[in-house]
Structure formats: structure tokens, C-alpha cells
Amino acid sequence: MARRNNIRDPDKLLRAINKALDGLNPVAVFIVGSLARGEFVLGLSDIDLVVVVSGEPPFRAKVIGSELGDVEVIAFTVSELCSHYMDNNLMIEALSTGVQ
């Protein structure tokens, strides 16, 4: 299947991701979902991020708006990633198909 990606301005994507990461000190950030699979459709898709942080995150999940649509952020600690990477579907997706 051909990859579709309607994000023509990578600066918009970087701005959206940086805004979504505000308040976090990430060790790793994974783009998952339709954007990682090359199936992102502007106006229909959202941007899904899995963020790994070294300490306790100030939030577990949040959604912010951006020029490209909603950005959904899920935060995990390093220890959670190490303990549950084989039994958490979101972690499995981030590690197997996510774009870091």
C-alpha cells in the first residue's frame, strides 16, 4: 500500500509536537498510529504520541489542538516501559512500528 501523508509543512508538525510535549522532559518520543503508518489524512486523522519520561509525568494523557488536528499524548515512565512493554498494546505499537 502506498503511504499517504498530507502534512506538507514539517514545521507545522514540529510545532504541534513541541506544544504537546510542553511540561515534559522526554527520554523518548514515538509517533504512532496513522502518521507512523503513513496513513495520516489531514482533517480526519489525529497525531498520536507515546512519550517516555525519566520521572513521574505531570499528566498521563492529554489532547491539544493544532493546525494539523488533535495531538494525543500518552506518557509513561522509563520503569513502566521496562516493566510492561510486552503486555501493553500501546507500548508494543510504539516499539514495533512507532517512529522515534
N, C-alpha and C positions, 0 to 999 in steps of 0.2 A: 504494500500500500504506500502510495506517495505521501510524504509528510506535508502537512499544511500548517502554515504559521502566518497569521495575519498581523503579526507585530512587525511593522516596517521600521519603527524607530526604536532601536535598542536602548536609547537613553530614557525613553518612557518606561521601559521595563525596569531598568536600574533604579529610576526614581521611585517606582512603585514598591520594589523590593526593599530599598533603603528605608522608605517610610514605614513599611510593615515591620521592619526589624528594630525600629526605634524603641529604646528601653532594654534591649537585649545585648548581650556580649557573646555572639555566636562563636562556637568552635567549628561548626559546620552548618551549611545551609543546602538543602536539597530541594530542587524544583521537581514536583511530582505531578501526576495527573495528566490532563490533556496537553499541557505545554511541554512536558517532558517526552510525551509520546509523539509529539509533532502533529497533534490533532486540535490545537487551540484555534478557536473561531472567535474573532473579535465580535463582541456584542452578545455572545452566547456562553462562552467559557469563562471560568474564573482562573485565577492563578493560585495554585496550591503550593505551600512551602512547609517543609518539615525542618525545624531548627533545633540543633543540638547545642546546649549551653553547659558550661562547666559547673555553675552553681544553681541554686534554686531560681527558676524563672519568675519574673513578676506576674506572669499570666501563663495559662496553659493553652489557651486558644483565643484568637481574636480574628475579626474580619474588618478590613478597612476598604474604603472605596479608592479607586484610582482612575486615571484616564483610560485604562485598559479593562476596567471592570473590577469586581471584588478580588481582594487578595486575602486568602485564608491562611492563617499561620497556626501551626501546632508546634508547641515547644516541649522538648524532652531534655532531661539531664543526661550527661555522659553515662552516669551509673545506670539510669533506666535503659539507655540504649544497649549497654553491655549486658544487662540482666534479661532483657525481654526482646532482643532483636529477632529471635526465632519464633516468638508467639504473638507478635503484634503485627497485624497486616499492614499498617501504615509504615512501620519501620522496615518491614520486608520490602515493600514497594520502593521506599526511599533508597535502600541499599542495593536493590537489584536493578531498578530501572530509572531511579532518580538522576537528575543532572545536578552535579555539585558545582 
